[in-house]
Amino acid sequence: MIGFVALLRGINVGGNTRVPMAELRALCEEIGWTDVRTYIQSGNVLFRSEGAASGHEALLEEGIHRRFGMAVPVIVRTGSEWPFLVAGNPFPEAALAEPNRLMLCLSKEPPRPDSEQALQARSRDGERVRLVGEALWIHFPQGSGTSKLAPSLINRLVGSPVTARNWRTAVQLRQMLAE
């Protein structure tokens, strides 16, 4: 059994995509996953299971649709990949000074090769974008709430659904996987 991290995109923001974590954990256990843990309300699930990450994405998406009646993109990475994703941070100074304004963005499909340049060209107010492997890193010095790099634009330029986690969450998930 290997460890995985499942990231749910866009839940528990606003009132339309409410997913209680206790119900999400129960659903994951019904799917057959073990050692299921969640971290904060934004849809971070750690679990153990056999099989490929893409199969787990589909299982959880189907389960969420069945249980909650909504389509929620799920992005899964292995626990062994996660430390390398975090170590790839190209903005260590932002991680120290503004950890809530530094985002690790992961997509369902590999990002388009030109996604970094396309997003950087649309950035404003000192925003910085870097593609490191299949991880997109965005530093929002003025915060992401007022950025022109809206989720729909990021999805379009990357080429598939993207979800973001701030530096603190990325590091906490790494720590939880190590336990």
Salt bridges, closest charged atoms under 4 A:
GLU30 OE1 - ARG67 NH2 2.45
ASP35 OD2 - ARG48 NE 3.49
GLU57 OE1 - LYS108 NZ 3.31
GLU61 OE2 - LYS108 NZ 2.77
GLU93 OE2 - ARG128 NH2 2.60
GLU98 OE2 - ARG101 NH1 3.96
GLU98 OE1 - HIS139 NE2 2.64
GLU179 OE1 - ARG37 NH1 3.50
